[in-house]
Amino acid sequence: MNQVFQTPIEYLKGVGATRGDVLKKDLGIATFEDMLRHFPYKHIDRTRFYKVREIQVDLPYVQVLARVTHIEIVGQKNARRLVAQAKDDTGTMELVWFQGVRWIEKYLSVGKVYILFGKPGEFNGKAQMAHPELELYSPAALKQKGNMTLQPAYSSTEKLKQFALDSKGIQKLTVALLDQYAAEIKENLPFYILNQFKLLGRADAYRNMHFPEDAARLNEARHRLKFEELFLIQLKLLKNKLLRIQKFKGHIFESVGSYFNTFYNERLPFELTNAQKKVLKEIRQDTQRGVQMNRLLQGDVGSGKTVVALMSMLIAIDNGFQTCIMAPTEILANQHYQTIKSLVGDGFVEVALLTGSTPKKQRRVLHEQLESGQLNILIGTHALIEDVVQFQNLGFVVIDEQHRFGVEQRSKLWRKNSIPPHVLVMTATPIPRTLAMTLYGDLDVSVIDELPVGRKPIQTVHFYENQRLRMFGFMKDEIAKGRQIYVVYPLIQESEKLDLKNLEDGIEIMRREFPLPGYQISIVHGKLPAKDKDFEMQRFVKHETQIMVATTVIEVGVNIPNASVMVIENAERFGLSQLHQLRGRVGRGAEQSFCILMSSHKLSHDGKIRLETMVKTNNGFEISEIDLQLRGPGDIEGKQQSGIVDLKVADLVSDQQLMMQARQCVEDIFARDQQLALPEHQVLHQAFLKNAGLSWDKIS
């Protein structure tokens, strides 16, 4: 886009400092470009004019040509409203304004004819329109209405309406912007791509997004701008990937030595799946190329990602390097520490844990062991990126749940060595393919799509409140077999008091139904002090209690093979990925495991789909696709944290096919012109530089 579109919005004719300030605060419109990209949320057919007697209150909007016959101000000071009568040859209707009265009073005149547009209503048996758009009638205005078959409707706010910046006011500013600067909208895609995909030119697309010639032209404009958005995301991701490969050399792990072989042959307590072996092979190949590895490891709950990460770290240790795992929470860091310690045993490799809770004295020892090279594996939270944490020779980094870490945090880990370490990113739940291409499109992707041998799929059932006694009976049968049970309640900040009350009521019911001394119950929730939480967790781990009643604090952080039943209360209040994560807490042993979803009979449409999906499938990849369709990309793991580009036109759910096309197109371009040096690719080079806010050469 030409530099002129970076001009502050107050300099657009008709805006000025005051209106500019409100546009910035209420709509985030700070520049000409922001204004241009403030697209209508819908278009309205303005070719039809209604007569007053034809007006029905159930119509979404009407357009009327009528003469104002009377105007009066009703009420005092803050409660003032302007009421007018408008008449055509079939009847009279009332017009009313509760805001912007002073401005309307100046604009409206008795005896003049206006084009009125708005939502029809009724008051005292008479047609009424509140806050209609109005335009003084003239043959030219009427002709313009005839030419504009589809009128844009723009989102506005009550504050903006006080400055005459309702939909109509924003439309006038957009017209002024396009009339003056449309010629400055430069093409940013090569002409051969426009021809290949039959795309409108860019300037034409912007004009038709706002003021389309007809519905077909509007669809063409939308298609063009969707493709552009998705194409530029992929251009940025794949170009950054190429830059990183060119700029960053990688440590070469020449051999697989005694640490890996001893662990694999003597200490690994189970057989690796073919999927795990395949991923290890991909990582092994990456670490021999002399280029920094950046790989995303996707796998379902319980698919064995941690053991793959550990075995990759052992290859690094075999080659004289140190390794680390960075997790977003202390619970998750602790879980990794416990899992890895249990896998490697004592006296094999040096493993340590570093979190915000690590005492100072212990930290000092850890820092010394790191710098001397004595420590092989360090597991921790963002405490790992503190400047005081210095490795002797960091060669391999595992980042768990990357979306919770910012780019700057990740790049700090890279700087812990003169040659950046290899990076393996693990996600807790599978990510839909199109979302992965957007969030992690610059990474190579590995998938573990196979559960460990002997692991039985979890059976999931949905019970309503009136089936609670049946659920209690099932719990007692499982406990009689020596199994343990989780009962989970939602605890959401917005309804915290009510949720804690539900939890307390649930605990009382459990105590009545499962009384001492025959049954022991652990209680864990986010409000408990850490010491008490750990104590209760340990009682459950040691099998001293049969039931753990908890809030979602157990979503991650515990691995108890003997726990075979997960009961989720108010299951309709959880998101799909959260339900799937909770279910993944059971099914970790060889016994058959179960998940019971409890809900009321009152279920929303989406709530019903979520619970039906859980009963139907255990496949996390399938669940993630349905979750994306239900929630949209913005809610999956938090849009801003994920760094998803703010899409104005494209949609990652409905435009999956277009995303694939755009990515393939970019891959084809880089296959023949990595540097974007060909004359026809100069526009793409410029587009990349404009969008390169996160390019690797800037963050490292």
C-alpha positions in Angstrom: 0.0 0.0 0.0 1.3 3.5 -0.9 2.8 5.5 1.9 -0.1 8.0 1.6 -2.3 5.4 3.4 -0.1 5.7 6.5 -1.4 9.3 6.9 -3.1 9.9 10.3 -6.9 9.7 9.9 -7.5 13.3 11.1 -6.0 14.6 7.9 -8.8 13.0 5.8 -11.3 15.6 4.6 -14.3 15.7 6.9 -12.5 14.1 9.9 -10.3 16.6 11.9 -8.8 16.1 15.3 -11.9 15.5 17.4 -13.6 13.0 15.1 -10.1 11.4 14.5 -9.7 10.8 18.2 -13.1 9.1 18.5 -12.4 6.9 15.4 -9.1 5.8 17.0 -10.6 5.0 20.4 -13.8 3.3 19.3 -12.9 1.5 16.1 -9.0 1.5 16.1 -9.0 3.6 12.9 -5.8 5.6 13.1 -4.7 5.9 9.5 -6.1 6.0 5.9 -5.3 2.3 5.6 -7.3 1.4 8.7 -10.2 3.4 7.2 -9.9 1.5 3.9 -9.9 -1.8 5.8 -12.9 -1.0 7.9 -15.1 -3.1 5.7 -18.9 -3.1 5.8 -20.4 -5.9 7.9 -23.2 -6.3 5.4 -24.7 -4.6 2.3 -28.3 -3.5 2.0 -30.4 -3.4 -1.2 -31.3 0.3 -1.5 -33.1 0.1 -4.9 -36.6 -0.2 -3.4 -38.7 2.7 -1.9 -41.7 1.8 0.4 -44.9 3.8 0.8 -45.8 4.7 4.4 -48.9 2.4 4.3 -46.7 -0.5 3.1 -44.5 -0.4 6.2 -44.6 -3.5 8.4 -42.9 -3.7 11.8 -41.4 -7.1 11.0 -39.4 -5.7 8.1 -35.6 -5.5 8.8 -35.4 -2.0 7.3 -37.3 0.3 4.9 -36.5 3.2 2.7 -39.1 5.9 2.3 -39.4 9.2 0.4 -41.4 11.7 2.5 -41.9 15.3 3.3 -41.3 16.6 6.9 -44.5 18.4 8.1 -43.8 19.0 11.8 -40.8 19.1 14.2 -40.8 19.5 18.0 -38.4 19.0 20.9 -40.0 17.0 23.7 -38.7 16.7 27.3 -36.1 18.7 29.3 -32.3 18.8 29.3 -30.9 15.2 29.6 -34.3 13.6 28.6 -34.8 15.7 25.4 -35.9 14.0 22.2 -36.7 15.3 18.8 -40.0 14.1 17.2 -40.9 14.8 13.6 -43.8 13.9 11.3 -43.1 12.9 7.7 -45.8 12.4 5.1 -46.1 10.9 1.6 -49.3 10.4 -0.6 -50.4 7.3 1.4 -50.0 8.4 5.1 -47.9 9.9 7.9 -45.2 8.4 10.0 -43.3 9.5 13.1 -39.6 10.0 13.3 -37.8 10.2 16.6 -34.2 10.9 17.8 -33.1 10.5 21.4 -29.4 11.4 20.7 -27.7 13.9 18.5 -30.8 16.1 18.9 -28.9 19.4 18.3 -27.3 18.2 15.1 -30.6 16.8 13.7 -32.4 20.0 14.7 -30.0 22.0 12.5 -30.3 19.6 9.5 -34.1 18.9 9.5 -36.4 21.5 7.9 -40.2 21.5 7.7 -41.5 21.4 4.1 -38.4 19.6 2.7 -38.4 16.1 1.2 -36.0 13.5 2.6 -34.8 10.0 1.8 -35.4 8.1 5.1 -33.9 4.7 5.9 -34.1 2.6 9.0 -35.7 -0.1 11.1 -39.5 0.4 11.1 -41.4 0.3 14.4 -44.8 1.2 15.7 -46.0 3.7 18.4 -49.7 4.3 19.3 -50.8 2.3 16.2 -48.7 4.5 13.9 -45.6 3.7 11.8 -42.5 5.0 13.5 -38.7 5.1 12.8 -36.1 5.8 15.5 -32.8 7.3 14.5 -33.3 6.9 10.7 -30.6 7.7 8.3 -31.7 10.8 6.3 -30.6 12.5 3.2 -32.1 15.6 1.6 -33.9 14.6 -1.6 -32.6 15.8 -4.9 -32.9 14.1 -8.4 -29.1 13.5 -8.2 -29.4 11.8 -4.7 -32.3 9.6 -6.1 -30.2 8.7 -9.1 -27.2 7.7 -6.9 -29.6 5.4 -4.9 -30.7 3.8 -8.2 -27.0 3.3 -9.2 -26.0 1.9 -5.8 -27.8 -1.4 -5.7 -26.0 -2.5 -2.5 -25.4 0.0 0.2 -22.7 -0.7 2.8 -23.6 -0.9 6.4 -20.6 -0.1 8.7 -20.2 -0.9 12.4 -20.3 2.2 14.6 -20.7 3.1 18.3 -23.0 5.3 20.3 -20.1 7.7 20.9 -19.4 8.0 17.1 -23.0 8.6 16.3 -22.8 11.7 18.5 -20.3 13.0 15.9 -22.5 12.1 13.0 -20.3 9.0 12.4 -23.1 6.4 12.1 -22.9 4.0 9.2 -23.9 6.8 6.8 -21.2 9.1 8.2 -18.5 6.4 7.8 -19.7 5.7 4.3 -19.2 9.4 3.3 -15.6 9.3 4.7 -14.9 6.1 2.8 -16.3 7.6 -0.4 -14.0 10.7 0.1 -11.0 8.4 0.7 -11.6 6.3 -2.4 -12.4 9.2 -4.6 -9.2 10.9 -3.7 -6.8 8.0 -3.3 -8.1 4.9 -5.1 -5.4 5.4 -7.7 -2.7 5.0 -5.0 -3.8 1.5 -4.1 -0.9 -0.5 -5.6 -1.0 -4.1 -6.7 0.9 -6.4 -4.4 0.4 -9.7 -6.2 2.2 -10.6 -9.5 0.0 -10.4 -12.6 0.5 -14.1 -13.4 -1.0 -15.0 -10.0 -4.1 -12.7 -10.7 -4.5 -14.5 -14.0 -3.9 -18.0 -12.6 -6.5 -17.6 -9.9 -8.8 -15.2 -11.8 -8.5 -12.5 -9.1 -9.7 -8.9 -9.3 -7.0 -6.2 -9.3 -6.4 -4.8 -5.8 -7.8 -1.3 -6.2 -10.9 -2.8 -7.9 -11.3 -5.3 -5.0 -11.2 -2.5 -2.4 -13.7 -0.4 -4.2 -16.1 -3.3 -4.7 -15.8 -4.4 -1.0 -17.2 -1.1 0.0 -19.4 -0.1 -3.0 -20.0 -3.2 -5.2 -21.5 -2.9 -8.7 -23.6 -6.0 -7.9 -23.6 -9.1 -5.7 -21.3 -11.1 -8.1 -18.7 -8.3 -8.0 -18.9 -8.2 -4.2 -18.1 -11.9 -4.1 -15.2 -11.5 -6.5 -13.8 -8.6 -4.3 -14.1 -10.7 -1.1 -12.4 -13.7 -2.8 -9.5 -11.6 -3.9 -8.9 -10.0 -0.5 -9.3 -13.4 1.3 -6.7 -14.9 -1.0 -4.4 -11.9 -0.4 -4.6 -12.1 3.4 -3.9 -15.9 3.4 -1.2 -15.6 0.8 0.7 -12.9 2.7 0.6 -14.9 5.9 2.2 -17.9 4.2 4.7 -15.6 2.3 5.9 -14.2 5.6 6.0 -17.6 7.4 7.9 -19.5 4.6 10.2 -16.6 3.8 11.1 -16.3 7.5 11.8 -20.1 7.5 14.2 -19.7 4.5 15.9 -16.7 6.2 16.4 -18.7 9.4 17.8 -21.7 7.5 20.2 -19.3 5.6 21.2 -17.4 8.7 21.4 -19.9 11.5 23.8 -22.8 11.4 22.8 -25.7 13.6 24.8 -28.0 15.9 25.6 -31.3 14.2 24.8 -34.4 16.3 27.2 -36.8 14.6 26.5 -39.9 16.6 23.9 -41.8 18.6 25.9 -42.9 21.7 25.7 -44.8 24.9 23.0 -42.6 26.6 20.5 -43.1 23.9 21.3 -46.8 23.3 21.4 -47.7 27.0 18.1 -46.0 27.6 16.5 -47.6 24.5 17.8 -51.1 25.1 17.7 -51.3 28.9 15.6 -48.6 30.5 12.7 -47.9 28.2 9.7 -49.7 30.0 7.6 -50.1 26.8 7.8 -50.6 23.1 7.9 -47.5 21.0 5.1 -47.1 18.4 5.9 -46.8 14.7 4.7 -43.2 14.9 7.2 -42.4 17.7 10.0 -44.1 15.7 9.2 -42.1 12.6 9.3 -38.8 14.5 12.6 -39.8 16.2 14.0 -40.5 12.7 12.8 -37.0 11.4 14.5 -35.3 14.4 17.7 -37.3 13.9 17.9 -36.2 10.3 17.3 -32.6 11.2 20.1 -32.6 13.7 22.6 -33.9 11.2 22.1 -31.2 8.5 24.1 -28.4 10.1 21.0 -26.2 10.1 19.0 -25.2 13.2 16.0 -27.5 13.6 12.6 -25.9 14.3 10.1 -28.7 14.5 6.5 -28.9 15.8 5.6 -32.2 17.4 1.8 -32.8 17.4 0.3 -35.8 19.2 -2.9 -36.7 21.0 -3.2 -36.9 24.8 -1.2 -39.9 26.0 0.5 -40.6 22.6 4.0 -40.4 24.1 5.4 -37.0 23.1 7.5 -36.7 26.3 9.4 -39.9 25.7 10.2 -38.8 22.1 11.5 -35.4 23.5 13.6 -37.3 26.1 15.2 -39.6 23.6 16.0 -36.6 21.3 17.7 -34.9 24.3 19.7 -38.1 25.0 21.1 -37.8 21.4 22.1 -34.2 22.2 23.8 -35.4 25.5 25.6 -38.1 23.6 27.1 -35.4 21.5 28.3 -33.3 24.4 25.4 -30.8 24.6 23.0 -29.8 27.4 19.3 -29.7 27.0 16.2 -28.1 28.5 12.4 -28.2 28.6 10.4 -25.0 29.0 6.8 -25.4 30.2 4.3 -22.6 30.7 3.2 -23.5 34.2 4.9 -24.9 37.4 2.4 -27.9 37.4 3.4 -28.8 33.9 7.1 -28.3 34.6 6.8 -30.6 37.6 4.9 -33.2 35.6 7.7 -33.3 33.0 10.3 -33.5 35.8 8.6 -36.4 37.5 7.9 -38.3 34.2 11.6 -37.9 33.0 13.0 -38.8 36.5 10.9 -41.9 36.6 12.0 -42.9 33.0 15.7 -42.3 33.4 16.0 -43.5 37.1 18.9 -42.5 39.3 22.6 -42.1 38.4 22.0 -42.1 34.6 21.8 -38.4 33.6 21.7 -35.3 35.7 18.1 -33.8 35.7 17.0 -30.7 37.6 13.9 -28.5 38.0 14.0 -24.7 38.0 10.8 -22.7 38.6 9.8 -19.6 40.4 9.4 -21.7 43.6 13.0 -23.0 43.6 14.8 -21.8 46.7 17.7 -19.3 46.2 20.3 -21.7 47.7 19.2 -24.5 45.3 19.3 -22.0 42.4 22.9 -21.2 43.1 23.9 -24.8 43.0 21.9 -25.3 39.7 23.5 -22.3 38.1 27.0 -23.7 39.0 26.1 -27.2 37.6 24.8 -25.6 34.4 27.9 -23.5 33.8 30.2 -26.4 34.6 28.3 -28.7 32.2 27.5 -31.2 35.0 23.8 -30.8 34.5 22.4 -32.6 31.4 18.7 -31.8 31.4 17.1 -28.7 33.0 13.3 -28.6 33.2 11.5 -25.4 34.2 9.2 -22.5 33.5 10.1 -19.1 32.0 12.6 -18.9 34.9 14.9 -20.7 32.3 15.2 -17.5 30.2 16.5 -15.3 33.0 19.9 -13.8 32.1 21.5 -15.4 35.2 20.7 -18.9 33.8 23.9 -19.7 31.7 24.5 -23.1 30.0 28.0 -24.3 29.2 26.8 -25.7 25.9 23.0 -25.7 25.2 22.2 -27.8 22.1 18.6 -28.9 22.3 15.5 -27.1 23.6 11.9 -28.5 24.0 9.2 -25.9 24.3 5.9 -27.3 25.6 2.7 -25.4 24.6 4.5 -22.8 22.6 1.4 -20.6 22.2 1.8 -19.4 25.8 5.2 -18.0 25.1 6.0 -14.8 23.2 8.5 -14.7 20.3 10.8 -12.6 22.4 10.8 -15.2 25.2 11.6 -18.1 22.8 14.4 -16.1 21.1 16.0 -15.6 24.5 16.6 -19.3 24.8 18.3 -19.3 21.4 20.8 -16.7 22.7 22.0 -19.1 25.4 24.6 -20.4 22.9 26.6 -18.8 20.1 25.0 -21.3 17.7 21.3 -21.5 18.4 20.1 -24.8 19.8 17.7 -27.1 18.0 14.1 -26.4 18.9 11.3 -28.9 19.3 7.8 -27.4 20.0 5.2 -29.7 21.6 1.5 -29.0 21.7 -0.8 -30.4 24.4 -3.7 -31.1 22.1 -3.7 -31.5 18.3 -4.2 -28.3 16.3 -6.5 -28.2 13.2 -4.4 -28.3 10.0 -5.3 -24.8 8.8 -4.6 -23.3 12.2 -1.3 -25.1 12.4 -0.4 -23.7 9.0 -1.1 -20.2 10.4 0.4 -20.5 13.9 3.3 -22.8 13.1 3.6 -22.5 9.3 7.3 -21.7 9.5 8.0 -25.0 11.4 8.4 -28.5 10.1 5.7 -30.7 11.5 5.8 -34.2 13.0 2.7 -36.1 14.1 2.3 -39.0 16.5 -1.0 -40.4 15.4 -0.9 -43.8 17.2 -1.5 -44.7 20.8 1.0 -46.9 22.8 0.5 -50.7 22.4 -2.0 -52.2 24.8 -3.7 -48.8 25.5 -7.5 -49.3 25.3 -9.6 -46.5 24.0 -11.5 -44.7 26.7 -15.3 -45.3 26.7 -17.2 -42.1 27.1 -20.9 -41.8 28.1 -23.2 -38.8 28.7 -25.5 -38.9 31.7 -28.2 -36.4 32.6 -28.8 -35.3 36.2 -31.6 -37.9 36.7 -29.1 -40.7 36.0 -26.8 -39.7 38.9 -27.6 -42.8 41.1 -26.5 -45.0 38.2 -23.3 -43.0 38.0 -22.7 -43.5 41.8 -23.3 -47.3 41.4 -20.7 -47.5 38.6 -18.1 -45.6 40.7 -18.6 -48.0 43.5 -18.1 -51.0 41.2 -14.8 -49.5 39.9 -13.5 -48.7 43.4 -14.4 -52.3 44.4 -12.0 -53.4 41.6 -9.2 -51.3 43.2 -9.5 -48.4 40.7 -9.4 -44.7 41.5 -11.7 -41.9 40.2 -11.5 -38.2 39.4 -14.6 -36.0 39.8 -14.0 -32.6 38.1 -16.0 -29.4 38.5 -15.7 -26.2 36.4 -14.2 -23.2 38.2 -14.5 -20.1 36.0 -13.5 -16.7 37.2 -16.7 -15.0 36.0 -18.9 -17.3 38.1 -16.3 -18.2 40.8 -18.6 -17.8 43.8 -21.3 -20.0 42.3 -18.8 -22.6 41.1 -17.1 -22.9 44.5 -20.6 -23.3 46.0 -21.3 -26.1 43.4 -18.0 -27.7 44.3 -18.8 -27.6 48.1 -22.2 -29.0 47.5 -20.7 -31.8 45.3 -18.2 -32.6 48.0 -21.0 -33.0 50.6 -23.0 -35.3 48.2 -19.8 -37.4 47.7 -19.2 -37.7 51.4 -22.7 -38.8 52.0 -22.6 -41.3 49.1 -19.0 -42.5 49.9 -18.7 -42.3 53.7 -15.8 -43.0 55.9 -14.1 -45.4 56.7 -14.9 -47.3 53.6 -14.0 -44.5 51.3 -11.4 -41.7 51.4 -11.7 -38.5 49.3 -9.0 -36.1 48.2 -10.1 -32.5 47.5 -8.0 -30.2 45.2 -8.9 -26.8 43.8 -7.1 -23.6 42.8 -7.9 -21.8 46.0 -6.0 -24.3 48.2 -2.5 -23.3 49.3 0.2 -25.1 47.2 1.3 -27.2 50.3 -2.2 -28.6 50.9 -2.8 -29.2 47.2 0.5 -31.2 47.0 -0.5 -33.2 50.2 -3.9 -34.1 48.7 -2.3 -35.0 45.3 0.2 -37.2 47.0 -2.5 -39.1 49.0 -4.2 -39.9 45.7 -0.9 -40.9 44.0 -0.1 -43.2 46.9 -3.6 -44.8 46.6 -4.6 -43.6 50.1 -7.7 -42.1 48.6 -10.0 -43.6 46.0 -11.7 -40.4 44.8 -10.3 -37.0 43.9 -12.8 -34.2 43.7 -11.2 -31.3 41.9 -11.6 -28.3 39.7 -9.8 -28.1 36.3 -6.5 -27.9 38.2 -6.0 -31.5 37.2 -6.3 -30.8 33.5 -2.6 -31.1 33.3 -0.1 -32.2 35.9 -1.0 -35.7 37.1 -0.3 -39.1 35.6 -1.8 -41.9 37.7 -2.2 -45.2 35.7 -4.5 -46.6 38.4 -7.1 -43.9 37.8 -9.7 -45.4 35.4 -12.8 -43.1 35.7 -13.1 -39.4 34.9 -16.5 -37.9 35.9 -16.9 -34.3 34.6 -19.7 -32.3 36.3 -21.5 -29.6 34.3 -19.7 -30.9 31.2 -21.7 -28.6 29.0 -19.7 -25.6 30.4 -16.3 -26.9 29.2 -14.8 -26.3 25.8 -14.2 -29.4 23.6 -10.4 -29.3 23.9 -10.6 -28.9 27.7 -13.0 -31.9 27.9 -10.6 -34.0 25.7 -7.6 -32.9 27.9 -9.5 -33.9 31.1 -10.5 -37.3 29.6 -6.8 -37.8 28.8 -6.0 -38.0 32.6 -7.4 -41.5 32.6 -6.6 -44.4 30.3 -2.9 -44.4 31.2 -2.8 -48.0 32.4 -3.7 -51.3 30.8 -7.2 -51.4 32.3 -10.3 -50.2 30.5 -11.0 -46.6 31.4 -14.2 -44.5 31.3 -15.3 -40.9 31.1 -18.7 -39.9 32.3 -20.0 -36.5 31.2 -22.7 -35.2 33.6 -25.0 -32.4 32.4 -28.4 -30.8 32.9 -31.2 -31.4 30.3 -30.8 -27.7 29.3 -28.2 -27.8 26.6 -27.4 -25.2 24.0 -27.0 -26.3 20.3 -23.1 -26.1 20.6 -23.1 -27.8 24.0 -25.0 -30.7 22.6 -22.5 -31.0 19.7 -19.6 -30.9 22.1 -20.9 -33.7 24.3 -22.0 -35.8 21.3 -18.5 -35.4 19.8 -16.9 -36.6 23.0 -19.1 -39.7 23.1 -18.5 -40.4 19.4 -14.7 -40.1 19.1 -11.4 -40.3 21.1 -9.4 -38.8 18.1 -8.0 -35.5 19.2 -7.4 -34.3 15.6 -11.1 -34.9 14.7 -12.1 -33.1 18.0 -9.8 -30.1 17.2 -11.5 -29.6 13.8 -15.0 -29.6 15.3 -13.8 -27.3 18.1 -12.4 -24.9 15.4 -15.8 -24.9 13.6 -17.7 -24.3 16.8 -15.4 -21.6 18.3 -13.6 -20.1 15.4 -9.8 -19.6 15.3 -9.8 -16.5 17.6 -10.7 -18.5 20.7 -8.5 -21.5 20.1 -5.7 -21.0 22.6 -6.1 -17.3 22.6 -5.7 -15.3 19.3 -3.3 -12.6 20.5 -1.1 -15.1 22.4 -0.9 -17.3 19.3 0.1 -14.4 17.1 -2.6 -15.1 14.5 -2.6 -12.3 12.0 -5.8 -10.2 12.4 -7.8 -11.5 9.5 -10.3 -8.9 8.2 -11.9 -10.9 5.4 -10.6 -14.5 5.4 -11.9 -17.1 7.9 -9.7 -20.1 8.9 -12.8 -22.3 9.2 -14.7 -21.6 6.0 -11.6 -20.8 3.8 -9.5 -23.9 4.4 -9.4 -24.8 0.7 -8.2 -21.2 -0.1 -5.5 -21.4 2.6 -4.2 -24.6 1.0 -4.1 -23.0 -2.5 -2.3 -19.9 -1.1 0.3 -22.0 0.7 0.9 -24.2 -2.4 1.3 -21.0 -4.5 3.9 -19.6 -2.1 5.8 -22.9 -2.0 5.9 -23.0 -5.8 7.3 -19.4 -5.9 10.1 -20.2 -3.4 10.9 -23.4 -5.3 12.1 -21.3 -8.2 12.9 -18.0 -6.6 14.0 -18.2 -2.9 15.3 -14.6 -2.8 12.2 -13.1 -4.6 14.7 -11.6 -7.0 12.8 -12.1 -10.3 11.3 -8.9 -11.7 7.8 -10.2 -11.4 8.4 -11.0 -7.7 9.5 -7.5 -6.7 6.0 -6.7 -5.5 6.1 -9.7 -3.2 9.6 -8.7 -1.9 8.1 -5.3 -1.0 5.0 -7.0 0.6 7.3 -9.2 2.7 9.4 -6.3 3.9 6.2 -4.4 5.0 5.0 -7.4 6.9 8.3 -8.6 8.3 7.7 -7.4 11.9 8.6 -10.8 13.2 11.3 -11.8 10.7 14.0 -14.0 12.3 16.8 -11.6 11.3 15.0 -9.0 13.5 14.3 -11.1 16.6 17.7 -12.8 16.9 
